[in-house]
Amino acid sequence: MRRALTFGLAPACAVLGIAVLDTSHAQNVQPSAPATATAPASEPAAAAAKPHARIVVTFANTIEGSPPSPGSTGGPRYGGANYVIGQSAHALASRVASEYSLKEVASWPIKALSVHCVVYEIPDERSAQDVLARLAHDARISLAQPLQELHTLSDGASSNPPYNDPLYDLQTNLTELGIERAHARTRGAGVRVGLIDTGVDTKHPDLRGRIVGTHSFVAKPAQSARSYRHGTAMAGLIAAVADNHIGIVGVAPLAQIEVFEACWQLRPDADEAVCNSFTVAKALGAAIDRNDRLINLSVAGPADPLLAELVKAGIRRGMTFVGAAAEPSDAFPGGIPGVIVAGSTEHLSWPAMLTAPAGHVFTLRPDAQYDFESGTSVAAAEVTGAIALLMSASHAPLDSRTIGAILTHSSSGILPVGTTSSPPAPAALDINGALQELDVEQHRVATRASQRR
């Protein structure tokens, strides 16, 4: 049984100055209403006519003076989280719309990149490529890019059990990962994971107490938990509650999850979902502002300059990002230096830093249900859970480079199924080996500190 989850990106606001082409899925869903005075266009009705292309443009956002008092009309405009849009950036966005015959659809100030981002619609038959070519020579614009489409990468009992969760025996992935032994040391307490995905069924009994916040960046959040299949599955893999006499066990069952809803399910009772540069950028910006130290991105899409800049900004601040291995054409987020890329142990076909079980892994479904999930989305969630265990066990904060080194040094190299010669495949995730490697490193640090005294 293979369930594939595709996520697409629709209109996006970059923190740099970006033009983005609307994609095949993007026309179905508009970005959520931004915190600025500019509201997104209404959602188009389904029609045979091809929708107008949209682009994203960002401008340097220089704030002069203090914000105006409530009720005033001049000065900067609030963009949320006390970050405002400067008058010059707002005026420049209007001039660009007029000069290039564009229609402003939505806008958003991105604090992490100090830019004002605007989504424009091309209201005629000009191609996005032609407009982007013209914008590329405009020195007022920080960055221009196509609007990319991202997609998720899911395919569709012993006599003395270590947990009282009744479905634990179906979780063969946890046996392969050595979770029982790792949990004797740590279960992820004190770690908050940012999950950028669809929404999550926060009422699922196996997630009780694990969800610490939810934020939606889509225009029309789902009316039913049934539309949160992928996000709920990933949340369960990472942090399903252990020893609650219910369901399954998460890799890091004491970790907390903060949900950033940036993707939307396309059909009921099916994993297929899409997200876009605008919604993912807003989610990344929010996660950076919230200082979530560990981010799970079980989505993929073409290289995206805006999203790459946000991920790099997060890494510079000490955040760790985990992405799912994907085809080379899907360079986001796996192609960004510093992102930890997780592939499938069973079917290694795409570049990855390390692998984890990803075939028919048991996890959560909305409405208190459970089912099997496959794909590198699963591997990414498992690696995210493993990193949460490392972070919880560490005496000091761990950055992405240190975590990557620990995971790769401690894991064993394997060959993909059917392969008998070099080059070797990425290392298989070894959580317990990584915890031992962490102990060795912490002992070195403590020894050096004592010698300096």
C-alpha positions in Angstrom: 0.0 0.0 0.0 1.7 3.2 -1.1 0.3 6.6 -0.3 2.0 9.5 -1.9 1.6 13.0 -0.6 2.2 15.9 -2.9 2.6 19.4 -1.6 2.5 22.4 -4.0 3.5 26.0 -3.4 1.1 28.8 -4.4 1.7 32.6 -4.1 4.5 33.5 -1.8 6.1 36.5 -0.2 9.8 36.5 -0.1 11.9 38.4 2.3 14.2 39.5 -0.5 12.4 40.8 -3.6 10.9 37.9 -5.4 8.8 37.2 -8.4 7.1 33.9 -8.5 5.2 31.9 -11.1 1.9 30.3 -10.1 1.9 26.6 -10.6 -0.5 23.9 -11.6 -1.8 23.4 -8.0 -1.4 26.9 -6.7 -4.5 28.3 -8.4 -6.7 26.2 -6.2 -5.8 27.9 -2.9 -4.9 31.5 -2.1 -2.4 32.5 0.7 -3.8 33.4 4.0 -4.7 37.0 4.7 -1.5 38.9 5.6 -1.1 41.0 8.7 -0.8 44.1 6.6 -3.5 46.3 5.1 -3.3 44.4 1.8 -5.7 41.5 1.6 -5.4 38.5 -0.7 -7.7 38.2 -3.6 -10.8 36.0 -3.2 -10.4 32.3 -4.0 -11.1 31.7 -7.7 -14.0 29.4 -8.6 -13.1 26.2 -10.4 -13.1 26.9 -14.1 -11.6 25.6 -17.3 -9.9 29.0 -18.0 -6.3 29.2 -17.1 -5.7 31.5 -14.1 -3.5 34.5 -14.4 0.1 34.0 -13.3 1.3 35.4 -10.0 4.7 36.6 -8.9 6.4 37.5 -5.6 8.5 40.6 -5.2 10.4 41.7 -2.1 11.8 45.1 -1.2 14.2 46.3 1.5 12.1 47.4 4.4 13.7 50.3 6.2 11.8 51.5 9.2 12.2 55.2 10.0 10.9 56.6 13.3 8.5 54.9 15.7 5.2 53.3 14.8 2.2 55.6 14.7 -0.3 55.7 17.5 -3.5 53.7 17.1 -5.9 55.3 14.7 -3.3 57.3 12.8 -2.9 57.0 9.1 0.7 58.1 8.5 4.0 56.3 9.1 4.8 52.6 9.0 2.1 50.0 9.0 2.1 47.1 11.4 2.9 43.6 9.9 2.4 41.6 13.1 4.8 40.6 15.9 5.7 44.3 16.3 7.4 44.4 12.9 6.1 47.1 10.6 6.1 48.0 6.9 8.0 51.2 6.2 6.3 54.0 4.2 9.0 53.8 1.5 8.6 50.1 1.0 4.8 50.4 0.8 5.0 53.2 -1.7 7.6 51.4 -3.8 5.4 48.3 -4.0 2.6 50.5 -5.3 4.9 52.1 -7.9 6.2 48.8 -9.1 2.6 47.6 -9.5 1.8 50.6 -11.6 5.0 50.6 -13.7 4.8 46.9 -14.6 1.0 46.7 -14.8 0.6 44.3 -11.9 -2.1 43.7 -9.5 -1.2 43.5 -5.8 -2.8 40.4 -4.2 -1.2 40.0 -0.8 1.8 41.4 1.2 3.8 40.5 4.2 6.8 42.1 6.1 9.4 39.4 6.9 11.2 40.4 10.0 13.9 37.7 9.7 15.1 39.2 6.4 14.2 42.9 6.9 12.1 43.0 3.7 8.6 43.7 2.6 7.1 40.9 0.4 4.4 41.4 -2.1 2.4 38.9 -4.2 1.4 40.4 -7.6 -0.9 39.0 -10.2 -0.1 39.5 -13.9 -3.6 40.5 -15.1 -3.0 39.8 -18.8 -1.4 37.1 -21.0 2.2 38.0 -20.3 4.2 35.1 -19.0 5.8 35.1 -15.6 9.2 34.5 -17.2 8.9 37.7 -19.3 7.9 39.8 -16.3 10.6 38.2 -14.1 13.2 39.1 -16.8 12.2 42.7 -16.6 12.1 42.8 -12.9 15.6 41.3 -12.7 17.0 44.6 -14.0 15.2 46.7 -11.5 17.6 47.8 -8.7 14.8 48.5 -6.3 13.9 44.8 -6.1 15.8 42.6 -3.7 15.1 39.2 -5.4 13.0 37.6 -8.0 12.1 34.0 -8.4 9.5 31.6 -9.8 6.7 30.6 -7.4 7.6 27.1 -6.6 5.6 24.0 -5.9 6.5 21.8 -3.0 5.2 18.4 -2.1 5.3 15.9 0.7 7.0 12.6 0.2 4.8 10.0 1.8 3.6 6.9 -0.1 0.7 6.7 0.7 2.9 -8.0 20.6 5.6 -9.6 22.8 4.8 -11.3 26.1 6.7 -8.5 28.0 6.1 -5.4 25.9 8.3 -2.4 26.9 5.3 0.0 26.5 1.6 -0.4 27.4 0.6 1.2 24.1 -1.5 -1.6 22.5 -0.3 -0.9 18.9 3.4 -0.8 19.7 3.9 -4.3 18.2 3.0 -2.9 14.8 5.8 -0.3 15.0 8.6 -2.4 13.6 10.4 0.8 12.7 11.0 1.5 16.4 12.6 -1.9 16.9 14.9 -1.3 14.0 15.8 2.1 15.4 16.5 0.8 18.9 14.0 3.2 20.5 13.4 1.1 23.6 17.1 1.4 24.6 17.2 5.1 23.7 14.2 5.8 25.8 15.9 4.5 28.9 18.2 7.5 28.5 15.9 10.2 27.1 12.4 10.7 25.7 12.8 14.2 24.3 11.7 16.2 27.3 12.2 20.0 27.0 12.5 20.0 23.2 10.0 21.9 21.0 9.7 20.8 17.4 8.3 23.2 14.7 6.2 21.1 12.2 5.6 22.9 8.9 3.0 20.8 7.2 -0.8 20.6 6.9 -2.6 21.2 10.2 -2.7 18.5 12.9 -5.6 16.8 14.6 -4.8 18.3 18.0 -7.6 16.3 19.6 -6.1 13.0 18.7 -5.9 11.1 22.0 -2.3 10.0 21.2 -1.2 13.6 21.0 -2.8 14.8 24.2 -0.4 17.3 25.8 2.1 17.2 23.0 0.8 20.1 20.9 1.9 23.4 22.4 0.6 25.8 19.7 -0.9 26.0 16.2 -0.6 28.7 13.6 -2.4 28.7 10.2 -1.0 30.5 7.2 -3.6 29.3 4.6 -6.5 31.2 3.4 -9.2 28.7 4.4 -8.1 26.4 7.3 -9.7 23.0 7.0 -13.2 22.6 8.5 -12.5 19.1 9.6 -9.6 17.2 11.1 -10.0 14.7 8.2 -8.1 17.2 6.1 -5.0 17.0 8.4 -3.8 13.5 7.4 -0.2 14.2 6.6 0.5 16.6 9.5 -1.1 14.3 12.0 0.9 11.3 10.7 4.2 13.3 11.0 3.3 14.5 14.5 2.5 11.0 15.6 5.8 9.6 14.3 7.7 12.4 16.2 5.9 12.6 19.5 2.9 10.2 20.0 2.4 9.8 23.8 4.0 6.6 25.3 2.6 4.5 28.0 -0.8 6.0 27.9 -2.6 2.7 27.1 -3.5 4.2 23.8 -2.2 3.5 20.3 1.5 3.9 19.5 4.8 5.4 20.7 6.6 8.4 19.2 10.3 8.5 18.6 10.5 11.4 21.1 7.3 11.0 23.1 8.0 13.8 25.6 8.9 16.4 22.9 6.5 19.2 22.2 5.2 20.1 18.8 4.3 23.6 17.5 2.2 23.3 14.3 2.7 25.8 11.4 -0.1 25.0 8.9 1.3 26.0 5.5 -0.1 23.2 3.3 -3.6 22.1 2.5 -5.0 18.7 1.6 -6.5 18.5 -1.9 -8.9 15.6 -1.5 -10.8 14.1 1.5 -9.3 10.9 2.9 -6.2 11.2 0.7 -2.7 12.4 1.6 -2.2 14.6 -1.5 -1.7 18.2 -0.4 0.0 21.4 -1.6 1.7 24.5 -0.1 3.4 27.4 -1.7 6.3 29.9 -1.3 4.1 32.4 0.4 2.6 30.1 3.0 5.9 28.2 3.7 7.8 31.5 3.9 5.3 32.8 6.5 5.6 29.5 8.5 9.4 29.6 8.4 9.4 33.3 9.4 7.0 32.5 12.3 9.1 29.5 13.4 12.3 31.7 13.4 10.5 34.4 15.4 9.3 31.7 17.9 12.9 30.4 18.1 11.9 26.8 17.6 15.3 25.1 17.6 14.2 22.0 15.5 12.1 22.2 12.4 10.6 19.3 10.4 10.0 19.9 6.7 8.5 16.7 5.2 7.9 18.6 1.9 9.8 19.2 -1.2 9.9 21.4 -4.3 12.2 23.2 -6.7 15.0 25.4 -5.5 13.4 28.5 -4.0 15.6 31.6 -3.2 13.2 33.1 -0.7 12.7 29.9 1.3 16.4 29.1 1.1 17.3 32.5 2.6 14.9 31.9 5.5 16.3 28.4 6.2 19.9 29.9 6.1 18.8 32.6 8.5 17.4 30.0 10.9 20.6 27.9 10.7 22.7 31.0 11.5 20.6 31.4 14.6 21.3 27.9 15.7 18.2 26.2 14.4 18.3 22.7 12.9 16.2 21.8 9.8 15.3 18.2 8.7 14.1 17.6 5.2 13.0 14.6 3.3 15.1 13.2 0.5 13.6 13.9 -3.0 14.4 13.9 -6.7 17.3 16.2 -7.7 14.8 18.6 -9.3 13.2 19.1 -5.8 16.1 21.0 -4.3 14.1 22.5 -1.5 14.9 22.0 1.3 17.4 19.2 0.8 19.7 21.2 -1.4 20.3 23.9 1.2 23.7 23.5 2.9 23.2 22.6 6.6 19.8 20.9 6.2 19.8 17.3 7.5 18.3 15.2 4.7 16.7 11.9 5.6 16.2 9.1 3.0 14.5 5.7 3.1 16.4 2.6 4.3 14.3 0.3 2.2 14.4 2.1 -1.2 17.4 4.5 -1.4 17.2 6.3 -4.7 17.7 10.0 -3.8 20.6 11.9 -2.2 20.5 11.9 1.6 22.7 12.4 4.7 21.4 9.3 6.4 18.4 6.9 6.2 15.6 5.6 8.4 12.8 3.1 8.0 10.2 4.5 5.7 8.2 1.6 4.3 4.7 0.9 5.9 5.4 2.6 9.2 2.5 2.7 11.6 1.3 6.2 12.7 -1.7 8.4 13.5 -4.6 9.4 11.4 -7.2 12.1 12.2 -10.3 11.3 14.3 -8.4 8.9 16.7 -7.5 6.6 13.8 -4.2 4.8 12.9 -2.7 3.5 9.6 0.5 2.8 7.8 2.5 5.5 6.0 5.4 5.2 3.6 7.9 7.6 2.0 10.8 9.8 2.9 8.4 12.1 4.8 8.3 9.3 7.3 12.1 9.1 7.4 12.4 12.8 8.0 9.9 12.7 10.9 11.9 9.8 12.5 15.2 11.7 12.2 13.5 14.8 13.7 12.4 12.6 16.6 16.0 11.2 17.0 17.4 14.7 17.0 14.9 15.7 19.7 16.3 12.9 21.8 19.9 14.2 21.3 18.9 17.7 22.1 17.1 16.6 25.3 20.1 14.5 26.4 22.7 17.2 25.7 24.1 19.4 28.5 24.4 22.4 26.1 22.5 23.6 23.0 23.5 21.7 19.8 23.7 23.4 16.4 23.0 21.9 13.1 26.6 21.2 12.2 27.3 19.3 15.4 24.1 17.3 15.1 24.9 16.3 11.6 28.4 15.2 12.6 27.1 13.2 15.5 24.5 11.4 13.4 26.8 10.5 10.5 29.8 9.5 12.6 27.8 7.2 14.8 25.7 5.5 12.0 26.7 2.5 9.9 27.0 2.8 6.1 24.8 0.5 4.1 24.2 -0.2 0.4 20.8 0.4 -1.2 18.6 -2.7 -1.9 20.1 -4.6 -4.9 23.4 -2.8 -4.8 26.6 -4.7 -4.3 29.3 -2.2 -5.1 30.5 1.3 -4.2 29.7 4.1 -3.7 28.1 3.2 -0.3 24.7 4.5 0.5 24.2 7.1 3.3 24.5 5.8 6.8 21.6 4.2 8.5 20.3 6.2 11.5 21.7 4.8 14.8 20.1 6.7 17.7 21.9 4.8 20.4 25.2 5.2 18.7 24.5 9.0 18.4 23.8 9.2 22.1 27.1 7.5 22.8 28.9 9.9 20.4 27.2 12.8 22.3 28.5 11.5 25.6 32.1 11.2 24.2 31.9 14.8 22.9 30.5 16.2 26.1 33.3 14.4 28.0 35.9 16.0 25.8 34.3 19.4 26.4 34.3 18.9 30.1 37.9 17.7 30.2 39.1 20.7 28.2 37.2 23.0 30.5 38.7 21.5 33.6 42.2 21.7 32.2 41.8 25.5 31.6 40.9 26.1 35.2 
